[in-house]
Amino acid sequence: MKRIAVAGIEQGITQLVHGSMMLDKNRMDYSSGLLDAFAAAGGNAIDTGHIYGESSARAIGLWMEVRGNRSDIVIIGKGAHPYEQSRMTKTCIQSDLVESLDRLMTDYMDMYMLHRDDPNVHVGYILEGLNDQISAGRCRAIGASNWTVARIQEANAYAAKNGMTGFACSSPNLALARPNEARWKGCVSTTAEDEAWHEKSQLPILSWSSQSGGFFTDRYSKENREDAEMVRVNYSEENWERKRRATVLAEKYGVTANHIALAYVLNQPFPVAAIVGPQQPSELQDSLKALPVVLTDAERDWLNLQTETISL
C-alpha cells in the first residue's frame, strides 16, 4: 500500500487509515482480526480519538502488545473535543493525550490532532500547548481535525514566525459528495478553494467519511429516504449527478461507484489518506480495490461537475 509523506512521521502514512470506533477490548478476536487484516494489506496507520472511549483504544494497545509491532504502527490521536463547551485549554490538551496514551498502552502518539477548533482561542496559546507535548515526548507531530484552512494558515504562520512546530496535516471531510450541511456539530468539509490551497501548499489531508457514509453504494437512491441523516447531509441533485457519473466511470475501470468515490479522494493533486471503518475484513478487502484506480485530471473534474462532457 502506498504511503504519503507527513512531516514528523518517519515511516509515512498509508493511503488507507483504519478507524477505531468499531474496536472493542471485550471482543479481542474480532478486533485483532480487523487489525491483522489491515496490517496484512500493508496498512500502518490507525485513527483514534479520546472521545471514542477507553475500550477501542485498549483493544489497539492489547493488539500491539501481542503482535510486538508498536514501532511499525502510526497511531493518530485526537483530543480537546469540546463536548458541550470549549476545552481548548493546555490542561485539556495534555490530559486527553495522557489518558489516551494510558488507554493505548504506549508512551507516545505519532500524530496528535485537535478534534475541533475554538476560533476564540489564539493560535499562539494552542500551539504552545501542543509544542509542550512534543517537547515532553508524548507526540511526534501535530495536526488539526475540523479546522478551517484560514485557521491552519494562521497557526502555521505563527509557528514559523516563533520557531514552533506547526500542523503537519489537516483532517476535514474530503469526499466526492458535497454535504448540504455538517454531519456533526463543528465538522468541516473541504471547499474547492480549500483544495486549491492544499494543492499549492501540499499540506496532507487525512479525510474522514471519504466515501460519504456509503452514499455511493446501492443502499441509497432518490426514492429511499429511510436514513434521515443521509438525506439531510448528502441528498441533493448535484450529488445524485456525481453518483451517476461515478457509476459511468466504474464501468470503465471494472469497479463500483463506491470505489470510484474513494479513488476520487486518493487521486487529488496533494497528499491524501482516507480513514476507513470496515466492520469486517471483507469490507477492507473491498476498499483495497479502489487503490489501483488512477483517475485523470479530466475524470476527476468531470466527477465533481467541473466539466459537462468527457471522452471515455
C-alpha positions as CSV (number, residue, x, y, z in Angstrom):
1,M,0.0,0.0,0.0
2,K,1.4,3.4,-1.0
3,R,2.2,5.9,1.7
4,I,2.1,9.7,1.9
5,A,4.8,11.8,3.5
6,V,3.8,13.7,6.6
7,A,6.3,15.9,8.5
8,G,7.3,14.3,11.7
9,I,6.2,10.8,10.7
10,E,9.3,8.9,9.6
11,Q,7.6,5.9,8.1
12,G,4.8,7.9,6.4
13,I,1.1,7.2,6.5
14,T,-0.6,4.6,4.3
15,Q,-3.3,5.8,1.9
16,L,-5.9,3.9,3.9
17,V,-6.1,4.6,7.7
18,H,-8.1,2.2,9.9
19,G,-10.8,3.8,12.1
20,S,-11.2,2.5,15.6
21,M,-14.7,3.1,16.8
22,M,-15.7,-0.5,16.0
23,L,-12.9,-2.0,18.0
24,D,-13.6,-3.4,21.5
25,K,-11.3,-4.7,24.2
26,N,-14.0,-7.2,25.2
27,R,-14.0,-8.6,21.6
28,M,-10.4,-9.1,21.0
29,D,-10.7,-12.0,18.5
30,Y,-12.9,-9.7,16.4
31,S,-10.8,-6.6,16.9
32,S,-7.5,-8.4,16.3
33,G,-8.9,-9.9,13.1
34,L,-9.7,-6.5,11.7
35,L,-6.3,-5.0,12.6
36,D,-4.5,-8.1,11.4
37,A,-6.2,-7.9,8.0
38,F,-5.3,-4.2,7.8
39,A,-1.6,-4.9,8.6
40,A,-1.5,-7.8,6.1
41,A,-2.8,-5.4,3.4
42,G,0.1,-3.1,4.1
43,G,-1.7,-0.6,6.3
44,N,0.2,1.1,9.0
45,A,-2.0,3.9,10.5
46,I,-4.9,3.8,13.0
47,D,-7.1,6.7,13.8
48,T,-8.2,7.1,17.4
49,G,-9.9,9.8,19.5
50,H,-10.2,10.5,23.2
51,I,-13.9,10.9,22.8
52,Y,-14.2,7.4,21.3
53,G,-13.7,6.0,24.8
54,E,-11.4,3.5,26.6
55,S,-12.5,0.2,25.1
56,S,-11.4,0.8,21.5
57,A,-8.1,2.3,22.4
58,R,-7.3,-0.5,24.8
59,A,-8.1,-3.0,22.1
60,I,-5.4,-1.4,19.9
61,G,-2.9,-1.4,22.8
62,L,-3.5,-5.1,23.5
63,W,-3.2,-5.9,19.8
64,M,0.1,-4.1,19.5
65,E,1.4,-5.7,22.7
66,V,0.7,-9.2,21.5
67,R,2.0,-8.5,18.0
68,G,5.0,-6.6,19.2
69,N,4.5,-4.1,16.3
70,R,4.3,-0.7,18.1
71,S,7.2,0.8,16.1
72,D,5.6,-0.2,12.8
73,I,2.2,1.4,13.6
74,V,1.3,5.1,13.2
75,I,-1.2,6.0,16.0
76,I,-3.2,9.1,15.2
77,G,-4.8,10.5,18.3
78,K,-7.3,13.3,18.7
79,G,-8.1,15.4,21.8
80,A,-9.7,18.5,23.3
81,H,-13.1,17.7,21.8
82,P,-15.5,20.4,23.1
83,Y,-18.3,18.0,24.3
84,E,-20.8,20.7,25.5
85,Q,-18.3,23.5,25.9
86,S,-14.9,24.6,24.8
87,R,-12.0,22.5,26.1
88,M,-9.3,24.3,24.1
89,T,-7.0,24.7,27.0
90,K,-3.5,23.5,27.7
91,T,-4.8,21.4,30.5
92,C,-7.3,19.6,28.4
93,I,-4.9,19.1,25.5
94,Q,-2.5,17.4,27.9
95,S,-4.9,15.5,30.0
96,D,-6.7,14.0,26.9
97,L,-3.3,13.0,25.5
98,V,-2.0,11.5,28.7
99,E,-5.2,9.5,29.2
100,S,-5.2,8.3,25.6
101,L,-1.6,7.1,25.9
102,D,-2.6,5.1,29.0
103,R,-5.5,3.5,27.2
104,L,-3.3,2.7,24.2
105,M,-0.6,1.2,26.5
106,T,2.1,3.4,24.8
107,D,4.2,6.3,25.8
108,Y,3.9,8.4,22.6
109,M,1.4,9.3,19.9
110,D,2.8,9.5,16.4
111,M,0.3,12.2,15.4
112,Y,-1.8,14.2,17.9
113,M,-4.6,16.2,16.4
114,L,-7.1,18.7,17.9
115,H,-10.5,17.2,17.3
116,R,-12.2,20.5,16.9
117,D,-11.3,24.2,16.8
118,D,-12.3,27.1,19.0
119,P,-11.8,30.2,17.0
120,N,-12.0,32.3,20.1
121,V,-8.7,30.9,21.4
122,H,-5.5,32.4,20.0
123,V,-3.4,30.1,17.9
124,G,-0.3,31.0,19.8
125,Y,-1.7,29.7,23.0
126,I,-2.9,26.5,21.3
127,L,0.5,25.9,19.7
128,E,2.3,26.4,22.9
129,G,0.2,23.7,24.5
130,L,0.9,21.3,21.6
131,N,4.6,22.1,21.4
132,D,4.8,21.4,25.1
133,Q,3.6,17.8,24.3
134,I,6.2,17.4,21.6
135,S,8.9,18.6,23.9
136,A,7.7,16.1,26.6
137,G,8.0,13.3,24.1
138,R,4.3,12.5,24.2
139,C,3.8,13.1,20.5
140,R,5.9,13.4,17.4
141,A,3.8,15.5,15.1
142,I,0.6,17.6,15.5
143,G,-2.4,18.2,13.3
144,A,-5.8,19.8,13.1
145,S,-9.1,18.0,12.7
146,N,-12.0,20.0,11.5
147,W,-10.1,23.3,11.4
148,T,-10.7,25.8,8.6
149,V,-7.9,26.5,6.1
150,A,-7.8,30.1,7.3
151,R,-7.1,29.0,10.9
152,I,-4.5,26.5,9.8
153,Q,-2.8,29.1,7.8
154,E,-2.8,31.5,10.8
155,A,-1.4,28.8,13.1
156,N,1.3,27.7,10.8
157,A,2.4,31.3,10.1
158,Y,2.6,31.9,13.8
159,A,4.6,28.7,14.3
160,A,7.1,29.6,11.6
161,K,7.5,33.1,13.0
162,N,8.0,31.9,16.6
163,G,10.2,28.9,16.0
164,M,7.5,26.3,16.8
165,T,6.3,23.1,15.2
166,G,3.2,23.7,13.2
167,F,0.4,21.5,11.9
168,A,1.7,18.7,9.7
169,C,-1.7,17.8,8.3
170,S,-5.4,18.5,8.4
171,S,-8.3,16.1,8.8
172,P,-11.5,17.5,7.4
173,N,-14.2,15.7,5.4
174,L,-13.0,15.4,1.8
175,A,-15.3,13.4,-0.4
176,L,-16.8,13.3,-3.9
177,A,-20.3,14.0,-2.4
178,R,-20.5,17.7,-1.2
179,P,-22.5,17.8,2.0
180,N,-25.5,20.1,2.3
181,E,-24.6,20.8,5.9
182,A,-22.2,19.5,8.5
183,R,-22.8,15.9,9.5
184,W,-21.9,16.7,13.2
185,K,-21.6,20.0,15.0
186,G,-18.3,21.6,14.4
187,C,-17.3,19.5,11.4
188,V,-15.5,21.0,8.4
189,S,-15.8,19.7,4.8
190,T,-13.4,21.0,2.1
191,T,-14.4,23.5,-0.5
192,A,-12.9,24.0,-3.9
193,E,-10.9,26.9,-2.5
194,D,-9.6,24.7,0.3
195,E,-8.5,22.1,-2.1
196,A,-6.7,24.7,-4.2
197,W,-4.8,25.8,-1.2
198,H,-3.8,22.2,-0.3
199,E,-2.6,21.8,-3.9
200,K,-0.4,24.9,-3.5
201,S,0.8,24.2,0.0
202,Q,0.9,20.4,-0.3
203,L,-0.2,20.1,3.3
204,P,-1.6,16.5,3.6
205,I,-5.2,15.7,4.3
206,L,-6.4,12.7,6.3
207,S,-10.0,12.5,5.2
208,W,-12.8,11.2,7.4
209,S,-16.0,9.9,5.8
210,S,-14.2,9.8,2.5
211,Q,-17.0,7.6,0.9
212,S,-19.8,9.7,2.4
213,G,-21.1,7.1,4.7
214,G,-21.9,4.7,1.8
215,F,-23.8,7.2,-0.3
216,F,-22.3,5.8,-3.5
217,T,-23.4,2.2,-2.7
218,D,-26.6,0.6,-3.9
219,R,-28.1,1.2,-0.4
220,Y,-29.2,4.7,-1.3
221,S,-31.4,6.1,-4.0
222,K,-33.6,9.2,-4.5
223,E,-36.7,7.1,-3.5
224,N,-35.1,5.7,-0.4
225,R,-35.4,8.3,2.4
226,E,-35.2,6.0,5.4
227,D,-31.9,7.3,6.6
228,A,-32.7,10.8,7.8
229,E,-29.0,11.8,8.4
230,M,-28.0,10.7,4.9
231,V,-30.9,12.6,3.4
232,R,-30.0,15.7,5.4
233,V,-26.3,15.6,4.6
234,N,-25.9,14.2,1.1
235,Y,-29.2,14.1,-0.8
236,S,-29.0,16.8,-3.5
237,E,-29.4,16.9,-7.3
238,E,-25.7,17.7,-7.6
239,N,-24.7,14.6,-5.6
240,W,-27.1,12.3,-7.5
241,E,-25.4,13.5,-10.7
242,R,-21.9,12.8,-9.1
243,K,-23.1,9.3,-8.2
244,R,-24.4,8.8,-11.8
245,R,-21.0,9.9,-13.2
246,A,-19.2,7.6,-10.7
247,T,-21.3,4.7,-12.0
248,V,-20.2,5.5,-15.6
249,L,-16.5,5.6,-14.6
250,A,-17.0,2.4,-12.6
251,E,-17.9,0.5,-15.7
252,K,-14.7,1.8,-17.4
253,Y,-12.5,0.7,-14.6
254,G,-14.3,-2.5,-13.7
255,V,-15.1,-1.4,-10.1
256,T,-18.1,0.1,-8.3
257,A,-19.2,3.7,-7.9
258,N,-18.2,3.4,-4.3
259,H,-14.6,2.5,-5.4
260,I,-14.6,5.5,-7.7
261,A,-15.7,7.8,-4.9
262,L,-12.7,6.6,-2.8
263,A,-10.3,6.8,-5.8
264,Y,-11.5,10.4,-6.3
265,V,-10.3,11.3,-2.8
266,L,-7.0,9.5,-3.2
267,N,-6.2,11.0,-6.6
268,Q,-6.1,14.6,-5.5
269,P,-3.1,16.8,-6.6
270,F,-1.9,16.8,-3.0
271,P,-1.2,14.1,-0.4
272,V,-4.3,12.4,0.9
273,A,-5.0,9.4,3.1
274,A,-8.6,8.2,3.7
275,I,-9.9,7.0,7.1
276,V,-12.0,3.9,6.5
277,G,-14.2,2.0,9.0
278,P,-14.5,-1.7,7.9
279,Q,-16.7,-3.8,10.1
280,Q,-15.4,-7.0,8.6
281,P,-12.1,-7.9,6.9
282,S,-14.1,-8.4,3.7
283,E,-15.1,-4.7,3.7
284,L,-11.4,-3.7,3.9
285,Q,-10.6,-6.0,1.0
286,D,-13.4,-4.3,-0.9
287,S,-11.9,-0.8,-0.2
288,L,-8.5,-2.0,-1.4
289,K,-10.0,-2.4,-4.9
290,A,-10.0,1.4,-5.2
291,L,-6.3,1.8,-4.7
292,P,-5.1,0.8,-8.3
293,V,-7.6,3.2,-9.9
294,V,-5.7,6.2,-11.2
295,L,-8.1,8.9,-12.4
296,T,-7.1,11.5,-14.8
297,D,-7.4,15.2,-14.0
298,A,-10.2,15.3,-16.6
299,E,-12.1,12.5,-15.0
300,R,-11.7,14.0,-11.6
301,D,-13.1,17.3,-12.8
302,W,-16.0,15.6,-14.6
303,L,-16.9,13.6,-11.5
304,N,-17.0,16.9,-9.5
305,L,-19.2,18.6,-12.1
306,Q,-16.5,21.0,-13.2
307,T,-17.0,19.9,-16.8
308,E,-20.1,18.7,-18.7
309,T,-18.6,16.1,-21.0
310,I,-15.7,13.7,-21.0
311,S,-14.2,11.3,-23.5
312,L,-14.2,7.8,-22.1
